[in-house]
Amino acid sequence: MSGHSKWHNIQAKKGKADAAKGRIFTKLGREIAVAAKSNPNPD
């Protein structure tokens, strides 16, 4: 089974999933920062 590597398959899926998760967290973090700057009053 040339080219068959369980780790390679996991790595490819995990890389895509981690990249998508990273984009989501970056977007949410940016939105939180903008909201905090626009209205610094926590109430």
mmCIF file of the C-alpha atoms, coordinates in Angstrom:
data_MODEL
# 
_entry.id   MODEL 
# 
loop_
_atom_site.group_PDB 
_atom_site.id 
_atom_site.type_symbol 
_atom_site.label_atom_id 
_atom_site.label_alt_id 
_atom_site.label_comp_id 
_atom_site.label_asym_id 
_atom_site.label_entity_id 
_atom_site.label_seq_id 
_atom_site.pdbx_PDB_ins_code 
_atom_site.Cartn_x 
_atom_site.Cartn_y 
_atom_site.Cartn_z 
_atom_site.occupancy 
_atom_site.B_iso_or_equiv 
_atom_site.pdbx_formal_charge 
_atom_site.auth_seq_id 
_atom_site.auth_comp_id 
_atom_site.auth_asym_id 
_atom_site.auth_atom_id 
_atom_site.pdbx_PDB_model_num 
ATOM 1  C CA . MET A 1 1  ? 0.000   0.000  0.000  1.00 0.00 ? 1  MET A CA 1 
ATOM 2  C CA . SER A 1 2  ? 2.366   2.598  -1.253 1.00 0.00 ? 2  SER A CA 1 
ATOM 3  C CA . GLY A 1 3  ? 1.557   6.099  -0.117 1.00 0.00 ? 3  GLY A CA 1 
ATOM 4  C CA . HIS A 1 4  ? -0.829  4.906  2.591  1.00 0.00 ? 4  HIS A CA 1 
ATOM 5  C CA . SER A 1 5  ? 0.001   6.635  5.818  1.00 0.00 ? 5  SER A CA 1 
ATOM 6  C CA . LYS A 1 6  ? -2.521  6.970  8.607  1.00 0.00 ? 6  LYS A CA 1 
ATOM 7  C CA . TRP A 1 7  ? -0.582  9.893  10.084 1.00 0.00 ? 7  TRP A CA 1 
ATOM 8  C CA . HIS A 1 8  ? -0.517  11.709 6.754  1.00 0.00 ? 8  HIS A CA 1 
ATOM 9  C CA . ASN A 1 9  ? -4.297  11.371 6.432  1.00 0.00 ? 9  ASN A CA 1 
ATOM 10 C CA . ILE A 1 10 ? -4.833  12.630 9.987  1.00 0.00 ? 10 ILE A CA 1 
ATOM 11 C CA . GLN A 1 11 ? -2.371  15.475 9.424  1.00 0.00 ? 11 GLN A CA 1 
ATOM 12 C CA . ALA A 1 12 ? -4.177  16.624 6.276  1.00 0.00 ? 12 ALA A CA 1 
ATOM 13 C CA . LYS A 1 13 ? -7.622  16.608 7.935  1.00 0.00 ? 13 LYS A CA 1 
ATOM 14 C CA . LYS A 1 14 ? -6.347  18.172 11.159 1.00 0.00 ? 14 LYS A CA 1 
ATOM 15 C CA . GLY A 1 15 ? -4.491  20.890 9.266  1.00 0.00 ? 15 GLY A CA 1 
ATOM 16 C CA . LYS A 1 16 ? -7.635  21.948 7.446  1.00 0.00 ? 16 LYS A CA 1 
ATOM 17 C CA . ALA A 1 17 ? -9.764  21.786 10.600 1.00 0.00 ? 17 ALA A CA 1 
ATOM 18 C CA . ASP A 1 18 ? -7.211  23.744 12.653 1.00 0.00 ? 18 ASP A CA 1 
ATOM 19 C CA . ALA A 1 19 ? -6.941  26.411 9.966  1.00 0.00 ? 19 ALA A CA 1 
ATOM 20 C CA . ALA A 1 20 ? -10.723 26.840 9.902  1.00 0.00 ? 20 ALA A CA 1 
ATOM 21 C CA . LYS A 1 21 ? -10.869 26.952 13.708 1.00 0.00 ? 21 LYS A CA 1 
ATOM 22 C CA . GLY A 1 22 ? -8.093  29.543 13.733 1.00 0.00 ? 22 GLY A CA 1 
ATOM 23 C CA . ARG A 1 23 ? -9.980  31.756 11.294 1.00 0.00 ? 23 ARG A CA 1 
ATOM 24 C CA . ILE A 1 24 ? -13.106 31.594 13.462 1.00 0.00 ? 24 ILE A CA 1 
ATOM 25 C CA . PHE A 1 25 ? -11.233 32.465 16.669 1.00 0.00 ? 25 PHE A CA 1 
ATOM 26 C CA . THR A 1 26 ? -9.398  35.313 14.938 1.00 0.00 ? 26 THR A CA 1 
ATOM 27 C CA . LYS A 1 27 ? -12.679 36.721 13.631 1.00 0.00 ? 27 LYS A CA 1 
ATOM 28 C CA . LEU A 1 28 ? -14.355 36.482 17.046 1.00 0.00 ? 28 LEU A CA 1 
ATOM 29 C CA . GLY A 1 29 ? -11.353 38.022 18.788 1.00 0.00 ? 29 GLY A CA 1 
ATOM 30 C CA . ARG A 1 30 ? -11.371 40.918 16.349 1.00 0.00 ? 30 ARG A CA 1 
ATOM 31 C CA . GLU A 1 31 ? -15.099 41.494 16.904 1.00 0.00 ? 31 GLU A CA 1 
ATOM 32 C CA . ILE A 1 32 ? -14.622 41.464 20.688 1.00 0.00 ? 32 ILE A CA 1 
ATOM 33 C CA . ALA A 1 33 ? -11.742 43.944 20.452 1.00 0.00 ? 33 ALA A CA 1 
ATOM 34 C CA . VAL A 1 34 ? -13.770 46.302 18.255 1.00 0.00 ? 34 VAL A CA 1 
ATOM 35 C CA . ALA A 1 35 ? -16.757 46.098 20.610 1.00 0.00 ? 35 ALA A CA 1 
ATOM 36 C CA . ALA A 1 36 ? -14.547 46.760 23.643 1.00 0.00 ? 36 ALA A CA 1 
ATOM 37 C CA . LYS A 1 37 ? -12.916 49.777 22.002 1.00 0.00 ? 37 LYS A CA 1 
ATOM 38 C CA . SER A 1 38 ? -16.183 51.277 20.783 1.00 0.00 ? 38 SER A CA 1 
ATOM 39 C CA . ASN A 1 39 ? -17.879 51.047 24.205 1.00 0.00 ? 39 ASN A CA 1 
ATOM 40 C CA . PRO A 1 40 ? -15.404 50.733 27.103 1.00 0.00 ? 40 PRO A CA 1 
ATOM 41 C CA . ASN A 1 41 ? -18.206 50.854 29.722 1.00 0.00 ? 41 ASN A CA 1 
ATOM 42 C CA . PRO A 1 42 ? -18.818 47.211 30.799 1.00 0.00 ? 42 PRO A CA 1 
ATOM 43 C CA . ASP A 1 43 ? -22.395 47.951 31.902 1.00 0.00 ? 43 ASP A CA 1 
# 
